[in-house]
Amino acid sequence: MSPRPQPDRDFVLTLSCPGRAGLVHAVSGFLVRHSGNILESRQFDDRRQDRFFMRVHFAVSDPNTTPEQLRSGFGPVAEAWGISWQLHHASTPTRTLIMVSQYGHCLNDLLFRAGTGTLNIDVPAIVSNHRDAEPLAEYHGIPFHHIPVTPRTKDEAEARLMELVDELDVDLVVLARYMQILSGDLCKRLDGRAINIHHSFLPSFKGAKPYHQAHERGVKLVGATAHYVTPDLDEGPIIEQDVIRVDHAHDPDHLATVGREVEAQVLARAVAWHTEHRVLLNGDRTVVLR
């Protein structure tokens, strides 16, 4: 885990590029020239894809150094080495819109973590196709937007969602058990900035009552997968997964309870790693530098 970021002094640089000797030296040289002190560094060299990935959390000793100066300074380095990169303030909360349907366990967990400071997100809105989560949103003082979805209103509902994303300057959309399939066009517009959670039974137990189906088959593991949203339903790049062992003594309701617990934990870790800029896309896979 990185040291606690200092406002306006800590930055995170993430990058990917073809693997070449001297890359780390080039990045380190840039930091030295800009009074940067490395607090944490992670890297991965994917030799099969000839792709190098790196995340550097650093602090600048000069209080007058600005993000614009850092970006301007790194530009020539990136161009010389063919680097795709991003630079972020480490302490800046990620503007996160949360979507939910009727199951509120993941939403409740994310809001609790945000409220206690263990998850660095700012939630400007909660969107739902039902009203079940409205009291929870009111309790946390977060605007709640009820956007019903039917086959006739789906296009209108998605247009309203994107209006909110743009109006509220949203960086990340989290589907915290939002039980509506997003259109391919919307998935593309949210590419790389929308995270979904689903139970690990997919695709084995699709449709209604998956935990009842799992109980009938005598499953021994209950799990969850958090991934980026793509037009391919529940098949986007995986960020995090986990499982909990169960046995014959677990009835369907108990399986569902265990499933909700692991769903909340897996989603929280995925959101945390994304907001800490630890997740880099590598084709249809992710590199999680933690």
Summary of the structure (lengths in Angstrom):
residues: 290
radius of gyration: 20.7
end to end distance: 7.3
largest distance: 63.8
contacts: 884
relative contact order: 0.13
helix: 33%
strand: 30%
